[in-house]
Amino acid sequence: MRIERRAAVLGGMTVALTLALAGCSAGGEATETSQQDRTAVSSLVNTPPELQTAVDQVARECLVSQGFAVPPIVGSNWRAYISPTGLTGLMPTVELAKQQGYTSTIKGNSNWADTFRATLAPKQAAAFDVAYAPVDGPHESVTLESGTQASRASTGCNADGQKAVYGSVKTGLEIDMFVNEVLSQGDNAATQQLVGQLIGDYESCMKSKGYQVSGLHASDLAKKEFGTYRQPGQQPSAAESKMAGTDADCQAQSGLTSRVDGDYFNKAASWIKNHESMIVARQESLNDSLARAKKILENG
């Protein structure tokens, strides 16, 4: 089992991370979290891959226009579902699990910009850096409640992509970094204790279906059984899809999916209530950005 505290480090952004793991929910008395708020928080933690894919497409076109022979970007920016608690290995629905499979079977999904830059001579690489996201140029920044500071270049081709999708570099940065606000409200020890209570039923369910797993590490078994065989964005095989669907079903039957996330929302209820207007605003920005991203990808 892993509890993950992550910074959303994407193209052209630097992060100074000083997150502290919260032992309890900030904000005092617990209040009930509405389903609307839960959905908004979950969607902001697991942002659609189309957003970064569209940013990348605009950035690549910008670089090509400046003389860099960047090849078409293959694959997607899909990443595994992450619980608001930071716990990895959970699968929210059987349908999504069957569609996505496991990241462990995907071949290395290195950043396209880094991959291209590595092919350049030192002088060309320096020019590429300036064109893509100049370190010495102006930056937009945000500061989270925890003291975490993040900044992103506001000029360059990556910034052009951010503006095309999010409307502004700062809005993109706020959406990307919101995940860290959410994760900081989790209770690591309580999550581990709850998973420990439920994991036996999950393992028994998986064993009864023919999958011998220990903890929430079915991805390790998938890699062992199927290998690392598919490109980013490629659908999983029928066998992997079946296993992932079974995994999600066993998590649901054991109560892992509902109780782990439910426990988080109970503990973080006060923080969510106190930040409801900000969460709603972020959700609206996310929806608008996704609409722009889809148009970019449709016209690409």
N, C-alpha and C positions, 0 to 999 in steps of 0.2 A: 504494500500500500504506500502511495506517495501523496503527501500534501504539498501542493505546488503553490509557491508565491512567485508570480512572474511579472516582469515588466514587459509591456507590449512594445518591443523594440523593432521598429520597421524602418524602411528606407529613409535616410536623411535625418534620423532622430538620435539624440543622445539622452541617456537617462542617468540621473544620480539617484540611486535607490537607497532609501533609508527606512523601509517599511518595518514596522514592529508588529508582531503577531498579537492580535487582540485576544485577551483572555475572556472577554465577555463583550456583549453588544454595547456600543457607545450610546449614550442618550438616556440612560435611566430606565424608567418603567417600560415594560414590554407592551406593545400594542399589536393588534392583529394586522397582518400584511394582506392587502387585497390581491386577488388573482391578477388584476391588471398590473399592479406594481411588480409582482413576481415575474410576469411575462416580460415586462419592460427591462428589469434587471438582467434576466437570463439572456435576452436578445442582445443587450449591450455587452455582456460578457462573451457571448459567442456571436460575434458580428459576421454577417454573410461574406463569403469569400469573394463575391463579385466586387466588393468595394476595393480591395487591394489589387485585384486583377485589372480593374479599370484604371486605377492610378498607374499601375505598371505599364499599361498599354499607351496611355497618354505620354508618360515619361519616355518610353522607348521611341515613340514617334518624334518627340522633341529631340532626342539624341541623334536619331537618324538624320533629321533636318540639319543638324550641325556637323554632319560628316562622319559620325560613328556608325560603323556597319554592324549594328546590334541585330542579331538574328531574331526572328519571331519568337515570342515567349511561349513555351510549351508547358501545358499542365495548368494547375490551378493553385490557389493559395489556401486550399482547404486545410483545416487543422482539426484535431480531435476535439470532441465536446469536453468542456471543462465545467465542473460544478462550481457554483458560487463559493463553495467552501475551499476551492483549490484542489479538491480531490480528483485525481486522474483515474481513468479506467471505467467511470460510469458511462452508461449509455441511456439517454433519456427515453427513447422509444424503439420498439422493434423495427419499425419501418426505416428509421434513420440509420440504425445499426446495420441493417441488411444492405442499405444503399451505399454506406461509406466503408464498412469493414474496419480494418485495423491499420493504423499508421505504420506499424512495424513491418508490413508487407510492401510498403511503398519504397521505391528506390530513392536515393538521396535527393532531396528537394532543395538544393542549394539556391541561394538568392541569384536571380538571373543577372543582376547588375555586377555582383561580385565575380560571377563566372566569366562574364565578358571582360571585365577589367583585368582579370588574371591573364588574358591573352595579349595584353598590350605591353609595349615597351614602356619603361619608366616615364619618359616624357609624355607619351600619349596617355598613360594612366593618370598622371597629374592633371592633364587637360580634361580628362573624363570626370575626375572628381569635381572640378570646378563647374563643369557643365551639368552634372547630375545633382549635386548638393554641396555647394561650396561651404567649407568649414569656416572660413574667415569672413563670410558674408553675413547679412542680417539674419536673425533667427526669431521665431515665435516661441514662447515658452508658457508652460503651465506649472503651477505648484499645487500638489495634492495636500489634503489635510494632514497627512503623515509627515510632511516635509519633503516628500519626493519631488524633485524638479526634473522636468523633461523639456527638451528643446528640439526644434526641427528647423532646418534651413528654410527661409521664406522666399528664396530665389533659386533658380535652377530648374532642371527638368522634372525632378521629383516634386518640387513645389507646384509646378504647372499641373501635374497630375492630381495633387491634393486639392488644388483650387477647383479643378474641373469636376471633381467628384463631391467634395465636401463644401464647396463654396468659399472656403478659406483654409489656410494651413492650420490656423489655431483650432478651428472646429474639428478638423481631422485629428489633431493631437488630443483634444479633449475626449473625443470618442474612443480613441485607441487607449488612452490612459485610464479610462473609467473602470476598467477591469481591476485595477490595483486598489481603487477606492473600495470596491466590493470585497475583494479578497482580504483586505485589512480588517474587515468586520467579522471574519470567521474565528472560530475557537478550535485551534488545532487539536488540543487534547481531547475535547469533547467529541470531535468528529472521529478521532481514532477509537475512542471508547465505544461509540455507537456502532461503527463498522465492525469492531471486534465482537459485538453482540449478535450481529446479523450475518457475518461472513460464513459461518458454518452451514447455515441453511442454503446459502448461495452455492457454496462448494458442493454440497450434496446434490443440489439440483443439477449442476453442470455434470457431475459424475454420472448421474442417472441418465443423462443424454449422451454419454460417451466422451466427455471432455474432462480430463484430469487437470484441475487448476488449483493453485494455491494463492489465496488472496485475490485481489483485483488485478491479476496479471495474465489474463487470457491473451493479451497481445503477444506475450512471450511464447505461448503455445502456438499461436497463429503463425508466428515467424518460423518456429521450428517445423510445423506441419507443412506450410505452404511456401516458405522461403520469401525472399525479397524479390518479387517478380513483376511488379506493376509500376507504371509511370505515374507521376502526380496527376490526379484528375481521372485516371483510368478506373473503371468499375472493378470491384473485387470479383473473384471467381465465384461460381455457384457454391462451392464447398466453403469458401471463406464467408460468403454472405449468409449461408445457413448457420455457421458457427456464431457469427456476430448476432444474428437474430435470436438464437438460443441464449446467448450471453445476456442480451437485454431482457429477455423473458424471465430468465432466472433471477436477475437483479430485481425485477419488478415483483416476482413471486416472494422473494425473501424480504422485501420491504426496503432494500437498499436505496433504490432510486427515489422513492417518495419520502422516506424518513430522513435520509441524509440532507437533502435539499430543504425539506420541511423544517428540520431542526435549525438549519442556518437562518431561514427566513423568520423563524420565531425569535431567535437570538438577535437578529439584525433589525427587527421590526421598528424599533425606536429610531435608529439611524435612517432607515428607509423613509419613515414618516416625516422626519425632520428635513429630508432632502428630496421630498416628493416633487417639488416644482423643478428642481434641477434634473431629476431623473426623467420627468415628462419632456422637458426641453431637449435633453440628449436623445430621447426616443424619437421625437419629431425630427431632429436633425439627421438621425440615422435613417429614418424613412425617406426623407427628401434626398439624402445622399445615395441611397440605394436606387431610387428612381433615376437619378442622373447616371449612376454607374451602369445600369441596364441599358440606357439609351446609348451610352458610349460603346458598350460591347456589341449592341445590335448593329450599330453603324460602322463597327470596325471591320 
